[in-house]
């Protein structure tokens, strides 16, 4: 074996190793979703909120104070910052920069829809039933003092057990509302949820593309109910929950599978493949973040049940 052959084999091994590792860099999106509450609550960092803002901006006595806009502003900013990481990572992944120059595996056997990335992003951000309506809901419930008193508190840091409880509660309520929208009546479904179901092969940017009625019923009503069920969160917990919830909803609409999907499915966590089953078949997989409620109710279907006719193997 010549020295040139050895170098070629070594280079090939290194390339293969990088090709297997690089796609997993997309998993950085999960901790990065909570970048803002992390930076603002670590005492030793110069970004701790007490070092950035005057105390009268965040101290809150529910007996005498009106809600202050700092918590609201930071909450909306947390979701935005999560997107600042999610969108570039998805762009790199979608275009093969993190997959050795190959296109990632599409969820559906027919392939991913063809579109220009800038058009998708513009559509995603400009939907009135998406971030516009969510921001309006957050602003009204916050400034009108409709949230539990603890949500206005800056004391402590992210309460991760409460983040999980909020995510599970929200998804359980959303599951129930989702099934109701499908079953109340054909006319009700047509006006509320059907506009979102025009996407039988959804892309990441279709997550909030539907109708105002759909967003109110399936997202905002469960959000308000969740806040009044899990009543002991502080502002950082609410912030982390909001960012994880919004960004996870976007991720499950991806037209491509992610490296972590197999692990998620073992634990009943929602994946793009799971959600594509709902968009393609309509009557299964009503859950979004968790498949637990579908599994308990008999409405879960593994995307592999439809491979290779509708979905690719391995999604």
VOBA-1610 file (N, C-alpha, C; in pm, whole numbers, padded with zeros to 5 digits, always signed):
BEGIN
Unk+00084-00119+00000Unk+00000+00000+00000Unk+00088+00124+00000Unk+00064+00215-00094Unk+00147+00334-00106Unk+00109+00438-00002Unk+00202+00532+00020Unk+00174+00641+00115Unk+00055+00724+00069Unk+00041+00739-00063Unk-00072+00817-00118Unk-00204+00748-00086Unk-00208+00615-00097Unk-00331+00540-00068Unk-00368+00551+00078Unk-00266+00545+00167Unk-00292+00557+00310Unk-00351+00693+00342Unk-00295+00798+00280Unk-00346+00934+00304Unk-00490+00947+00255Unk-00520+00886+00141Unk-00655+00893+00087Unk-00755+00822+00179Unk-00713+00705+00233Unk-00801+00631+00323Unk-00823+00708+00453Unk-00715+00768+00504Unk-00725+00848+00627Unk-00817+00967+00607Unk-00799+01033+00492Unk-00883+01149+00460Unk-01028+01108+00447Unk-01052+00990+00387Unk-01188+00940+00369Unk-01254+00911+00504Unk-01174+00851+00598Unk-01227+00823+00731Unk-01264+00951+00805Unk-01173+01052+00795Unk-01200+01180+00861Unk-01325+01244+00803Unk-01339+01237+00670Unk-01454+01295+00603Unk-01582+01223+00647Unk-01576+01091+00654Unk-01693+01015+00697Unk-01732+01046+00839Unk-01631+01065+00926Unk-01658+01099+01065Unk-01727+01235+01074Unk-01675+01333+01000Unk-01734+01466+01002Unk-01875+01464+00946Unk-01895+01386+00840Unk-02029+01378+00780Unk-02131+01319+00876Unk-02086+01232+00966Unk-02179+01172+01062Unk-02203+01263+01183Unk-02105+01349+01212Unk-02117+01438+01328Unk-02186+01570+01295Unk-02153+01626+01178Unk-02203+01759+01143Unk-02355+01773+01152Unk-02435+01677+01104Unk-02580+01695+01115Unk-02628+01714+01259Unk-02553+01657+01354Unk-02593+01669+01494Unk-02573+01809+01550Unk-02501+01895+01477Unk-02487+02033+01524Unk-02622+02104+01523Unk-02719+02052+01446Unk-02853+02112+01449Unk-02917+02098+01587Unk-02872+01998+01665Unk-02928+01978+01799Unk-02893+02094+01893Unk-02797+02177+01854Unk-02764+02295+01935Unk-02884+02389+01949Unk-02979+02376+01858Unk-03095+02464+01863Unk-03170+02448+01994Unk-03165+02329+02055Unk-03244+02306+02178Unk-03194+02390+02295Unk-03065+02385+02332Unk-03022+02475+02440Unk-03024+02622+02399Unk-03001+02649+02270Unk-02996+02787+02225Unk-03133+02856+02231Unk-03240+02778+02233Unk-03374+02837+02247Unk-03387+02918+02376Unk-03312+02878+02477Unk-03322+02943+02609Unk-03204+03034+02636Unk-03140+03083+02531Unk-03022+03168+02547Unk-03049+03290+02635Unk-03158+03359+02609Unk-03183+03484+02682Unk-03205+03462+02830Unk-03296+03372+02873Unk-03308+03350+03019Unk-03180+03298+03083Unk-03101+03220+03009Unk-02971+03176+03063Unk-02882+03296+03093Unk-02865+03381+02994Unk-02772+03494+03007Unk-02816+03593+03114Unk-02947+03607+03131Unk-02998+03708+03223Unk-03008+03661+03367Unk-02988+03530+03392Unk-03007+03480+03528Unk-02880+03422+03591Unk-02769+03418+03519Unk-02644+03368+03577Unk-02575+03484+03649Unk-02567+03473+03780Unk-02521+03583+03866Unk-02384+03636+03827Unk-02291+03547+03790Unk-02153+03588+03767Unk-02131+03654+03631Unk-02229+03651+03546Unk-02212+03710+03413Unk-02247+03859+03415Unk-02181+03936+03329Unk-02216+04079+03321Unk-02354+04101+03259Unk-02413+03994+03206Unk-02546+04006+03145Unk-02659+03979+03244Unk-02627+03956+03372Unk-02734+03933+03471Unk-02828+04053+03471Unk-02956+04025+03478Unk-03056+04131+03461Unk-03037+04246+03560Unk-02991+04217+03681Unk-02974+04322+03781Unk-02862+04419+03746Unk-02772+04376+03655Unk-02662+04462+03612Unk-02695+04540+03485Unk-02806+04503+03422Unk-02843+04568+03296Unk-02959+04666+03310Unk-03048+04639+03405Unk-03170+04719+03414Unk-03186+04781+03552Unk-03241+04901+03560Unk-03270+04961+03691Unk-03373+04876+03766Unk-03359+04871+03896Unk-03443+04782+03976Unk-03593+04814+03963Unk-03626+04941+03942Unk-03768+04974+03934Unk-03832+04924+03805Unk-03749+04875+03712Unk-03803+04817+03589Unk-03855+04675+03612Unk-03806+04607+03716Unk-03843+04467+03732Unk-03898+04430+03871Unk-03880+04514+03972Unk-03940+04482+04103Unk-04092+04494+04091Unk-04160+04401+04155Unk-04305+04396+04137Unk-04374+04350+04265Unk-04461+04435+04314Unk-04546+04401+04428Unk-04689+04393+04376Unk-04747+04274+04371Unk-04880+04260+04311Unk-04988+04340+04382Unk-04961+04381+04504Unk-05062+04457+04580Unk-05066+04605+04542Unk-04954+04656+04489Unk-04949+04800+04460Unk-04904+04833+04317Unk-04830+04742+04255Unk-04772+04774+04124Unk-04857+04726+04008Unk-04852+04803+03902Unk-04907+04759+03775Unk-04800+04676+03702Unk-04839+04584+03614Unk-04739+04506+03539Unk-04645+04598+03462Unk-04518+04561+03462Unk-04417+04640+03394Unk-04377+04571+03263Unk-04350+04649+03160Unk-04331+04590+03026Unk-04199+04516+03006Unk-04104+04524+03100Unk-03975+04460+03077Unk-03990+04309+03059Unk-04065+04243+03147Unk-04082+04099+03136Unk-04147+04059+03004Unk-04247+04134+02962Unk-04314+04109+02835Unk-04217+04124+02719Unk-04141+04232+02719Unk-04046+04258+02611Unk-03941+04148+02603Unk-03889+04107+02717Unk-03787+04002+02720Unk-03846+03868+02674Unk-03971+03842+02709Unk-04035+03717+02668Unk-04048+03706+02518Unk-04096+03814+02454Unk-04107+03814+02308Unk-03968+03806+02245Unk-03871+03876+02306Unk-03734+03873+02256Unk-03674+03733+02267Unk-03708+03659+02371Unk-03656+03523+02389Unk-03698+03433+02273Unk-03825+03443+02231Unk-03873+03364+02117Unk-03800+03406+01990Unk-03782+03537+01973Unk-03712+03589+01855Unk-03568+03538+01850Unk-03499+03542+01965Unk-03360+03495+01969Unk-03353+03346+01939Unk-03451+03269+01989Unk-03456+03128+01954Unk-03464+03109+01804Unk-03541+03194+01738Unk-03552+03189+01592Unk-03423+03233+01523Unk-03353+03325+01584Unk-03227+03373+01527Unk-03127+03257+01514Unk-03135+03162+01605Unk-03050+03042+01597Unk-03114+02934+01508Unk-03244+02914+01523Unk-03312+02806+01449Unk-03304+02826+01298Unk-03334+02946+01250Unk-03345+02970+01106Unk-03211+02949+01034Unk-03099+03008+01081Unk-02971+02982+01012Unk-02929+02836+01017Unk-02953+02769+01131Unk-02918+02626+01140Unk-02999+02545+01040Unk-03127+02577+01027Unk-03210+02505+00931Unk-03165+02535+00788Unk-03127+02658+00762Unk-03077+02695+00628Unk-02954+02612+00592Unk-02859+02604+00684Unk-02737+02527+00660Unk-02768+02379+00642Unk-02859+02328+00722Unk-02897+02186+00715Unk-02970+02156+00585Unk-03067+02239+00552Unk-03149+02219+00432Unk-03066+02221+00305Unk-02964+02305+00304Unk-02884+02323+00183Unk-02758+02236+00178Unk-02747+02140+00270Unk-02640+02042+00262Unk-02509+02080+00326Unk-02502+02198+00389Unk-02376+02240+00450Unk-02342+02160+00575Unk-02443+02098+00635Unk-02420+02018+00755Unk-02438+01868+00727Unk-02451+01832+00600Unk-02474+01692+00564Unk-02379+01646+00454Unk-02259+01702+00453Unk-02159+01659+00356Unk-02196+01689+00212Unk-02272+01793+00191Unk-02311+01831+00056Unk-02435+01759+00004Unk-02487+01663+00081Unk-02607+01591+00039Unk-02731+01660+00098Unk-02840+01648+00027Unk-02966+01698+00081Unk-03009+01606+00194Unk-03059+01661+00305Unk-03109+01574+00412Unk-03230+01493+00364Unk-03262+01387+00436Unk-03373+01300+00397Unk-03506+01372+00417Unk-03586+01379+00311Unk-03718+01439+00322Unk-03811+01345+00398Unk-03909+01401+00465Unk-04005+01319+00539Unk-04089+01237+00442Unk-04143+01301+00343Unk-04237+01234+00253Unk-04166+01175+00131Unk-04217+01062+00086Unk-04154+00990-00025Unk-04155+01070-00155Unk-04251+01161-00167Unk-04259+01245-00287Unk-04154+01354-00289Unk-04081+01369-00177Unk-03978+01472-00168Unk-04031+01600-00104Unk-03939+01686-00064Unk-03977+01814-00004Unk-04024+01910-00112Unk-04116+02000-00073Unk-04162+02102-00167Unk-04048+02193-00207Unk-04052+02237-00329Unk-03948+02327-00380Unk-03992+02472-00356Unk-03909+02549-00289Unk-03940+02690-00264Unk-03812+02766-00238Unk-03819+02897-00254Unk-03703+02982-00223Unk-03703+03013-00075Unk-03590+02998-00011Unk-03581+03012+00134Unk-03630+03148+00182Unk-03595+03254+00111Unk-03635+03389+00154Unk-03786+03406+00148Unk-03851+03343+00048Unk-03997+03349+00039Unk-04060+03278+00158Unk-04007+03159+00192Unk-04059+03085+00305Unk-04047+03162+00434Unk-03930+03224+00455Unk-03907+03301+00578Unk-03999+03421+00586Unk-04014+03492+00475Unk-04102+03609+00474Unk-04247+03570+00503Unk-04292+03461+00442Unk-04428+03412+00466Unk-04446+03375+00613Unk-04347+03307+00668Unk-04352+03261+00807Unk-04365+03378+00904Unk-04287+03481+00884Unk-04284+03592+00979Unk-04399+03689+00963Unk-04463+03689+00846Unk-04565+03789+00818Unk-04708+03739+00840Unk-04725+03612+00876Unk-04860+03560+00895Unk-04929+03629+01013Unk-05043+03695+00991Unk-05110+03763+01105Unk-05155+03665+01213Unk-05186+03540+01173Unk-05229+03442+01272Unk-05112+03375+01344Unk-04991+03417+01311Unk-04872+03362+01373Unk-04819+03452+01482Unk-04698+03504+01460Unk-04631+03581+01564Unk-04702+03712+01595Unk-04774+03768+01498Unk-04848+03892+01523Unk-04956+03868+01629Unk-05036+03763+01609Unk-05144+03732+01703Unk-05089+03684+01838Unk-04982+03606+01835Unk-04921+03561+01960Unk-04867+03679+02040Unk-04802+03774+01972Unk-04749+03892+02042Unk-04861+03976+02101Unk-04972+03986+02028Unk-05088+04061+02079Unk-05145+03993+02203Unk-05157+03860+02199Unk-05206+03785+02315Unk-05114+03807+02435Unk-04985+03792+02415Unk-04889+03809+02525Unk-04896+03949+02583Unk-04908+04049+02497Unk-04912+04188+02543Unk-05037+04216+02626Unk-05151+04170+02578Unk-05277+04197+02648Unk-05284+04123+02783Unk-05251+03994+02782Unk-05260+03918+02907Unk-05159+03967+03009Unk-05043+04015+02962Unk-04941+04064+03054Unk-04978+04201+03111Unk-05003+04297+03023Unk-05025+04434+03068Unk-05160+04453+03137Unk-05256+04366+03107Unk-05386+04376+03176Unk-05388+04297+03306Unk-05272+04246+03346Unk-05256+04178+03475Unk-05343+04052+03485Unk-05350+03978+03374Unk-05432+03857+03369Unk-05355+03730+03402Unk-05224+03743+03420Unk-05142+03627+03453Unk-05133+03610+03604Unk-05107+03487+03653Unk-05084+03469+03797Unk-04969+03558+03844Unk-04975+03603+03968Unk-04879+03701+04021Unk-04734+03654+04008Unk-04709+03525+04026Unk-04571+03475+04022Unk-04505+03495+03886Unk-04583+03501+03780Unk-04528+03516+03645Unk-04458+03650+03626Unk-04490+03746+03711Unk-04429+03878+03700Unk-04302+03890+03784Unk-04266+03783+03855Unk-04151+03787+03945Unk-04021+03755+03873Unk-03919+03835+03897Unk-03786+03814+03839Unk-03697+03734+03935Unk-03747+03696+04050Unk-03666+03624+04148Unk-03632+03484+04098Unk-03509+03439+04129Unk-03468+03303+04094Unk-03422+03291+03950Unk-03431+03169+03898Unk-03391+03141+03760Unk-03495+03049+03698Unk-03461+02987+03586Unk-03557+02900+03518Unk-03588+02777+03603Unk-03715+02752+03625Unk-03760+02634+03700Unk-03791+02524+03596Unk-03694+02438+03569Unk-03707+02346+03457Unk-03819+02244+03474Unk-03847+02205+03598Unk-03959+02113+03618Unk-04090+02178+03578Unk-04101+02309+03603Unk-04221+02382+03565Unk-04226+02407+03414Unk-04112+02424+03350Unk-04110+02435+03204Unk-04168+02308+03143Unk-04121+02192+03193Unk-04172+02065+03143Unk-04322+02051+03168Unk-04367+02090+03287Unk-04508+02079+03321Unk-04593+02170+03232Unk-04543+02288+03203Unk-04615+02380+03113Unk-04623+02322+02972Unk-04513+02266+02922Unk-04512+02208+02788Unk-04611+02091+02778Unk-04610+02004+02880Unk-04699+01888+02878Unk-04845+01930+02892Unk-04872+02026+02980Unk-05009+02075+02998Unk-05060+02142+02871Unk-04978+02229+02816Unk-05015+02297+02693Unk-05045+02198+02581Unk-04960+02096+02567Unk-04980+02002+02457Unk-05102+01913+02480Unk-05129+01879+02607Unk-05249+01802+02636Unk-05375+01880+02603Unk-05380+02007+02642Unk-05495+02091+02610Unk-05505+02115+02460Unk-05390+02132+02395Unk-05389+02155+02251Unk-05436+02030+02177Unk-05400+01912+02229Unk-05447+01787+02171Unk-05600+01782+02174Unk-05658+01817+02290Unk-05803+01814+02304Unk-05870+01913+02209Unk-05816+02035+02202Unk-05874+02136+02113Unk-05859+02094+01967Unk-05748+02032+01936Unk-05723+01986+01799Unk-05827+01882+01757Unk-05853+01786+01844Unk-05953+01684+01813Unk-06093+01746+01800Unk-06123+01844+01885Unk-06252+01911+01876Unk-06268+01983+01743Unk-06164+02051+01699Unk-06172+02122+01571Unk-06199+02027+01456Unk-06146+01905+01466Unk-06167+01806+01361Unk-06307+01745+01367Unk-06370+01746+01485Unk-06490+01664+01501Unk-06619+01740+01528Unk-06615+01868+01568Unk-06737+01940+01604Unk-06837+01940+01488Unk-06792+01986+01372Unk-06877+01985+01253Unk-06790+02016+01131Unk-06829+01967+01013Unk-06753+01997+00891Unk-06742+02147+00864Unk-06849+02220+00893Unk-06847+02364+00868Unk-06750+02436+00961Unk-06749+02396+01088Unk-06656+02455+01186Unk-06512+02425+01146Unk-06485+02300+01110Unk-06351+02259+01066Unk-06308+02340+00944Unk-06398+02359+00852Unk-06367+02431+00728Unk-06321+02573+00757Unk-06383+02637+00856Unk-06351+02777+00886Unk-06232+02792+00980Unk-06206+02691+01062Unk-06099+02705+01161Unk-05969+02635+01120Unk-05973+02503+01113Unk-05848+02428+01099Unk-05812+02389+00956Unk-05911+02381+00869Unk-05884+02335+00732Unk-05782+02421+00658Unk-05779+02555+00678Unk-05677+02635+00607Unk-05534+02587+00635Unk-05509+02534+00755Unk-05375+02481+00784Unk-05354+02346+00717Unk-05463+02272+00694Unk-05451+02139+00635Unk-05439+02141+00483Unk-05437+02260+00424Unk-05408+02263+00280Unk-05265+02218+00253Unk-05183+02220+00358Unk-05044+02175+00345Unk-05036+02026+00377Unk-05056+01943+00278Unk-05046+01798+00299Unk-04901+01751+00302Unk-04811+01835+00252Unk-04667+01809+00260Unk-04602+01935+00315Unk-04617+01961+00446Unk-04576+02090+00502Unk-04425+02111+00501Unk-04389+02238+00509Unk-04250+02279+00525Unk-04238+02350+00660Unk-04117+02368+00704Unk-04093+02431+00834Unk-04167+02564+00848Unk-04174+02640+00740Unk-04232+02773+00746Unk-04384+02775+00742Unk-04448+02658+00740Unk-04595+02652+00741Unk-04653+02643+00882Unk-04569+02643+00983Unk-04612+02614+01119Unk-04729+02701+01165Unk-04725+02831+01137Unk-04829+02922+01185Unk-04916+02974+01071Unk-04916+02902+00960Unk-04995+02943+00845Unk-05129+02870+00849Unk-05233+02940+00890Unk-05364+02876+00902Unk-05473+02980+00904Unk-05540+02992+01018Unk-05646+03093+01033Unk-05638+03152+01174Unk-05696+03270+01189Unk-05698+03333+01320Unk-05777+03248+01419Unk-05889+03193+01374Unk-05971+03109+01462Unk-05892+02988+01511Unk-05814+02929+01423Unk-05733+02812+01458Unk-05630+02846+01564Unk-05562+02960+01547Unk-05461+03002+01644Unk-05524+03030+01780Unk-05638+03098+01780Unk-05706+03130+01906Unk-05747+03003+01979Unk-05811+02911+01906Unk-05866+02791+01970Unk-05759+02691+02009Unk-05662+02669+01922Unk-05567+02560+01946Unk-05440+02605+02019Unk-05410+02735+02016Unk-05286+02782+02080Unk-05316+02877+02196Unk-05393+02981+02171Unk-05410+03085+02273Unk-05497+03040+02390Unk-05606+02972+02363Unk-05690+02922+02473Unk-05611+02824+02561Unk-05540+02725+02504Unk-05457+02639+02588Unk-05346+02715+02661Unk-05288+02816+02598Unk-05183+02894+02666Unk-05237+02961+02791Unk-05352+03023+02779Unk-05410+03092+02895Unk-05451+02992+03003Unk-05507+02880+02961Unk-05545+02777+03058Unk-05422+02719+03127Unk-05314+02697+03052Unk-05191+02642+03110Unk-05135+02735+03218Unk-05135+02865+03190Unk-05084+02962+03288Unk-05166+02959+03417Unk-05295+02928+03405Unk-05381+02926+03524Unk-05387+02790+03590Unk-05326+02691+03526Unk-05310+02558+03589Unk-05174+02548+03658Unk-05071+02589+03586Unk-04935+02591+03644Unk-04910+02734+03690Unk-04949+02765+03812Unk-04959+02902+03859Unk-04837+02953+03935Unk-04733+02870+03947Unk-04619+02911+04031Unk-04491+02932+03951Unk-04502+02967+03824Unk-04382+02997+03742Unk-04336+03140+03767Unk-04205+03161+03753Unk-04156+03299+03750Unk-04139+03343+03605Unk-04093+03466+03585Unk-04085+03520+03450Unk-03987+03443+03363Unk-03879+03391+03422Unk-03777+03318+03343Unk-03831+03183+03297Unk-03911+03121+03379Unk-03973+02994+03343Unk-04074+03014+03230Unk-04154+03117+03243Unk-04251+03151+03139Unk-04180+03181+03007Unk-04067+03249+03018Unk-03987+03286+02901Unk-03930+03162+02831Unk-03871+03072+02911Unk-03812+02950+02854Unk-03919+02861+02793Unk-04033+02849+02864Unk-04145+02771+02811Unk-04193+02827+02678Unk-04213+02958+02673Unk-04264+03021+02551Unk-04172+03001+02432Unk-04041+03016+02456Unk-03946+03000+02346Unk-03940+02855+02299Unk-03934+02761+02394Unk-03929+02620+02356Unk-04057+02578+02283Unk-04170+02624+02333Unk-04298+02587+02272Unk-04307+02638+02127Unk-04282+02766+02108Unk-04295+02826+01975Unk-04197+02764+01876Unk-04073+02747+01918Unk-03971+02694+01826Unk-03990+02546+01798Unk-04039+02471+01897Unk-04066+02328+01876Unk-04182+02311+01778Unk-04284+02395+01789Unk-04395+02390+01694Unk-04346+02411+01551Unk-04250+02498+01536Unk-04193+02522+01403Unk-04115+02400+01356Unk-04033+02342+01442Unk-03948+02229+01405Unk-04029+02108+01357Unk-04145+02081+01418Unk-04219+01961+01379Unk-04285+01976+01242Unk-04282+02096+01185Unk-04333+02114+01050Unk-04223+02101+00945Unk-04102+02073+00989Unk-03990+02060+00894Unk-04019+01956+00787Unk-03975+01985+00667Unk-03991+01890+00556Unk-03882+01784+00553Unk-03785+01800+00643Unk-03673+01704+00650Unk-03665+01644+00790Unk-03619+01521+00799Unk-03597+01459+00929Unk-03472+01516+00993Unk-03466+01513+01125Unk-03349+01559+01199Unk-03278+01439+01261Unk-03151+01452+01292Unk-03075+01338+01347Unk-03132+01283+01477Unk-03197+01368+01555Unk-03245+01326+01687Unk-03384+01263+01682Unk-03445+01254+01565Unk-03584+01208+01557Unk-03605+01068+01614Unk-03512+00977+01588Unk-03525+00840+01638Unk-03525+00835+01790Unk-03440+00915+01853Unk-03434+00921+01999Unk-03563+00982+02053Unk-03609+01090+01991Unk-03732+01154+02035Unk-03849+01057+02030Unk-03857+00979+01922Unk-03972+00890+01907Unk-03976+00783+02016Unk-03860+00739+02059Unk-03856+00638+02166Unk-03919+00690+02295Unk-03912+00820+02315Unk-03966+00880+02437Unk-04102+00947+02414Unk-04156+00930+02295Unk-04286+00989+02265Unk-04284+01138+02244Unk-04168+01193+02209Unk-04157+01336+02182Unk-04185+01362+02034Unk-04253+01472+02006Unk-04298+01499+01871Unk-04186+01526+01772Unk-04197+01468+01653Unk-04098+01484+01546Unk-04170+01529+01419Unk-04095+01579+01321Unk-04157+01612+01192Unk-04230+01494+01129Unk-04172+01374+01138Unk-04237+01257+01081Unk-04373+01232+01144Unk-04381+01242+01276Unk-04508+01223+01346Unk-04612+01325+01298Unk-04569+01450+01286Unk-04666+01553+01250Unk-04705+01546+01102Unk-04614+01502+01018Unk-04649+01485+00876Unk-04757+01379+00858Unk-04759+01279+00949Unk-04866+01180+00942Unk-05001+01250+00953Unk-05011+01345+01046Unk-05138+01416+01063Unk-05173+01497+00938Unk-05076+01567+00882Unk-05103+01650+00764Unk-05138+01567+00642Unk-05084+01447+00635Unk-05106+01363+00517Unk-05230+01275+00531Unk-05254+01222+00651Unk-05362+01125+00672Unk-05482+01189+00745Unk-05459+01299+00816Unk-05561+01382+00880Unk-05616+01330+01013Unk-05635+01201+01030Unk-05709+01154+01147Unk-05623+01091+01256Unk-05493+01106+01249Unk-05404+01052+01351Unk-05304+01161+01394Unk-05237+01133+01507Unk-05128+01219+01556Unk-05172+01365+01574Unk-05268+01383+01663Unk-05318+01517+01693Unk-05225+01594+01787Unk-05139+01523+01857Unk-05044+01589+01946Unk-04936+01662+01867Unk-04868+01752+01933Unk-04762+01829+01867Unk-04626+01803+01931Unk-04612+01841+02057Unk-04483+01827+02125Unk-04463+01686+02179Unk-04571+01622+02217Unk-04566+01488+02274Unk-04669+01400+02203Unk-04633+01274+02186Unk-04726+01178+02126Unk-04799+01098+02234Unk-04779+01131+02360Unk-04835+01054+02471Unk-04988+01051+02467Unk-05049+01164+02436Unk-05195+01172+02439Unk-05255+01091+02324Unk-05187+01088+02211Unk-05230+01001+02100Unk-05213+00855+02137Unk-05101+00823+02201Unk-05075+00683+02238Unk-05178+00634+02338Unk-05216+00720+02432Unk-05316+00681+02532Unk-05456+00671+02471Unk-05481+00749+02367Unk-05615+00754+02308Unk-05630+00665+02185Unk-05523+00599+02143Unk-05530+00513+02026Unk-05528+00586+01894Unk-05483+00712+01895Unk-05479+00790+01770Unk-05337+00808+01717Unk-05241+00735+01774Unk-05102+00749+01725Unk-05074+00651+01613Unk-05004+00699+01510Unk-04954+00614+01404Unk-04809+00651+01375Unk-04723+00549+01375Unk-04582+00568+01343Unk-04569+00595+01193Unk-04491+00696+01154Unk-04476+00723+01010Unk-04424+00604+00931Unk-04352+00513+00998Unk-04302+00395+00928Unk-04413+00302+00883Unk-04532+00316+00941Unk-04648+00239+00896Unk-04686+00273+00752Unk-04641+00391+00708Unk-04678+00439+00574Unk-04559+00442+00479Unk-04447+00383+00521Unk-04328+00377+00434Unk-04330+00245+00354Unk-04284+00249+00230Unk-04227+00363+00156Unk-04328+00437+00070Unk-04457+00403+00079Unk-04555+00463-00010Unk-04569+00614+00013Unk-04587+00653+00139Unk-04606+00795+00170Unk-04483+00860+00230Unk-04410+00785+00315Unk-04296+00842+00385Unk-04169+00761+00358Unk-04057+00827+00369Unk-03929+00759+00350Unk-03898+00672+00471Unk-03823+00565+00448Unk-03779+00479+00557Unk-03688+00559+00650Unk-03704+00535+00778Unk-03614+00596+00878Unk-03662+00726+00935Unk-03771+00782+00880Unk-03816+00912+00931Unk-03899+00893+01059
//
